[in-house]
Amino acid sequence: MMERIKEIVADSLGVDVDSLTAETRFKEDLEADSLDLFEMVMAIEEEFDVKIETEELENIKTLGDIEKEVEKLQA
């Protein structure tokens, strides 16, 4: 799952997929703004067939956070 999340993030932000880790932070490390985050979340929701609630987005700071959220929603 993490590999696919990394691919989506890399495609969305135009960064090298090999530079991404579970600890990579969206805002601080990737300089993603709210529109970038919104587009990434939409792509991840579509890929994994989940719906991430707006309230949960505030808690998502890293790629690992988004993986945990998707896993929780798929459980």
C-alpha positions, 0 to 999 in steps of 0.5 A: 500500500505504501508504494502505491501511496508514494506513487500517487504523491509523486505524481501529484507533486512532481517529486521523485518517488524514491525520495519519499518515505513514511516519515515524509511530511506533506507541508514541511518536506514537500511544500504541498499546499491545501489544494495539493493535499486535496488533490492527493487525497481525492486520488488516494480515495479513488485508488483505495475506494475509501472516504477520508473525512475532512476532520481526519485530514487535519491529523494527516501530516505524513505519508505514514499517517495517510497509510494508517488512515486508509488501513483503518477505513478498509478494516 
